[in-house]
Amino acid sequence: MTSVERVLAKAVMELIISIELTEDEEIDPDVATTIVEPVGFLLTDVPEDAREQLVRLFREVAQDEDNPERRAMAEEFPEAIGLVEED
């Protein structure tokens, strides 16, 4: 059974990755930024325990991705949006 949280995590990740993979000619980079930045801010503004749960959910969802390019981005998603500090 799929939890609502997992579905929402997958939806957010799919949306952000789709925007990031879109060519500049298809979506203006400034428009993409105005869409993506507030989402990242909202996700990083949650309490630490919720942040850990989000990271876990995003990592689980990344394992379901079949497309190699999208999977690579999905695996780095928590770091890319600022939920986890990059080493």
BELZI-V273386 format. One record per residue. N is the residue number from 1. RES is the residue in one small letter. D_FIRST is the distance of its C-alpha to the first C-alpha in Angstrom with 2 decimals. Layout:
N/RES/D_FIRST ; N/RES/D_FIRST
This chain:
1/m/0.00 ; 2/t/3.78 ; 3/s/6.49 ; 4/v/9.69 ; 5/e/11.62 ; 6/r/10.09 ; 7/v/10.66 ; 8/l/14.06 ; 9/a/14.95 ; 10/k/14.45 ; 11/a/16.46 ; 12/v/19.17 ; 13/m/19.52 ; 14/e/19.72 ; 15/l/22.29 ; 16/i/24.40 ; 17/i/24.46 ; 18/s/25.40 ; 19/i/28.18 ; 20/e/29.39 ; 21/l/29.62 ; 22/t/31.49 ; 23/e/35.23 ; 24/d/37.67 ; 25/e/39.25 ; 26/e/36.04 ; 27/i/35.23 ; 28/d/37.83 ; 29/p/37.04 ; 30/d/38.11 ; 31/v/35.68 ; 32/a/32.86 ; 33/t/33.88 ; 34/t/33.97 ; 35/i/30.35 ; 36/v/29.00 ; 37/e/31.09 ; 38/p/30.01 ; 39/v/26.31 ; 40/g/27.20 ; 41/f/29.36 ; 42/l/26.76 ; 43/l/24.27 ; 44/t/27.05 ; 45/d/28.29 ; 46/v/25.49 ; 47/p/26.16 ; 48/e/25.95 ; 49/d/22.95 ; 50/a/20.90 ; 51/r/22.38 ; 52/e/21.23 ; 53/q/17.63 ; 54/l/18.00 ; 55/v/19.59 ; 56/r/16.87 ; 57/l/14.21 ; 58/f/16.76 ; 59/r/17.50 ; 60/e/13.97 ; 61/v/13.76 ; 62/a/17.30 ; 63/q/16.45 ; 64/d/14.60 ; 65/e/17.89 ; 66/d/20.10 ; 67/n/23.20 ; 68/p/25.42 ; 69/e/26.99 ; 70/r/23.84 ; 71/r/22.23 ; 72/a/25.41 ; 73/m/25.24 ; 74/a/21.57 ; 75/e/22.44 ; 76/e/25.29 ; 77/f/23.57 ; 78/p/23.56 ; 79/e/27.25 ; 80/a/28.11 ; 81/i/27.10 ; 82/g/28.68 ; 83/l/25.86 ; 84/v/27.31 ; 85/e/30.99 ; 86/e/31.98 ; 87/d/34.13
